[in-house]
Amino acid sequence: MQDLVSLGEKIAAVLTARKQTIVIAESSTAGLISAALLAVPGASAYFLGGAVVYTRQSRRLLLDIPDTALDGMRPSTEPYALMMARTAQQRFSSSWALAETGATGPTGNRYGDAAGHSCFGIAGLSEASITLETGASDRLGNMNAFTSAALNFLLKTVSK
């Protein structure tokens, strides 16, 4: 976890220096992205909130994204991650939002993605998305790898 907190500290330094804020909507990382950012003292200066959006019900209730918003879109994709990030960013009026969605394992998800698949979307002052494929079925290893990748992606994006 210390390596994740170290990334959180770097992100915190950038956001704090620029007086910017972040909100997180994560799924298969199960709150680890938020935990890494909140482990940094003074997190209330930049962290506005976060949600573990793990089910359809949580997507509807926590982000107010109706099922119809997914017409023509499959979960666990970059477009889906961007939609989650955009929605969270708008709902919180934050500078940035990061969303994560994927399949940690040991098996794939119901959408046909293999274990080790994760997509990240960032919305706010700029937008970007990426996909990570670890090729592994280790649930805890994937959760750590997804969180590390998400934080590195966030650091690179907010540092521009």
Beta strands, then each sheet from edge to edge (+ up, - down):
strand 1: 22-26
strand 2: 47-52
strand 3: 96-103
strand 4: 117-124
strand 5: 128-133
sheet 1: 2+ 1+ 3+ 4- 5+
end
